Amino acid sequence: MKAKTFDSKFDNGEDVTDHLDVAKARRPLQKQRRVNVDFPDWMIESLDREASRLGVTRQSIIKVWLAERLEQTAAKRT
């Protein structure tokens, strides 16, 4: 599909997601870095239970909870 056609469909409110290749999509200014963190067994089990309840991965719940905490901490400083 040509860009002009894609833009036109998008501008008309049509669903264009089938025409996107998101396999290598990245969020701007969100460079990823890998870190290793050791957790006690009880904590991993609790994370897994909560992740399962929410239908997400362990990694996702850790990221969300850390982001929430960092935002709260930053808000308290200002």
N, C-alpha and C positions, 0 to 999 in steps of 0.2 A: 504494500500500500504506500502510495506517495504521501509525503508530509502534508501536502495541501489537502488531500482527501481526509487524512487523519485529523488534521486541525478542524476541518469543516464538521466532521462527525462529532468531535469533542465539543465544539462550540454550539452544536445543536442539541447537546445533552445526551447523545447516544453513548452507550457503553462501549468503550474502546479497550477495555482490559484484556480481551482476547488477543489484541494486536501488540501487546507489550511483552517483552522478554525481561522478567524481573529476576532471573537467576543470578545476575551479577549486580543487581541494584544496590546502591549504597546511599546512606543518608549523608547529605553534605555536612561537613564539619563534625562528623561523628566517627572519626578514625577508630578502629577497633584495635585493642591490645590484649593479649592473652595474659592472664595471671593465674597462678595456682594458689588455692587456699585450702588448708586442711581444717575439716570440721569434725567434731566428735560424732560418733554414731547416732546418738540420740537426736542431734540437730539435723542430720541428714534424713533420718526417719521422719521427723516432724516436717521438714521441708517437702519431702516426697508426698506425705499425706495431704498437705495443703495444696501442693501443685496438682495432685490427682483430683482433689475436690474441685479445683478451679478449672481443670482441663488444660493445664499448661505444663511446660517442662520445668524441671528444677532450676535450670539456668535462668529461665524467664522470670520466675518468682524472685530469685535472688536479685536479679537486675532491677526489677520493679521496686522491691523493698529498699534496696540500697539507694536508688534514685529518689524515692520518697523521703528517706531519712536525710539525704544530702540537701534536698530542697528545703526541708523543715529547718535544718541547721543554718542554711544560708539566710532564710527568712528571719530567723531570730537575731542574726547579726545586724540586719539592716533596720 
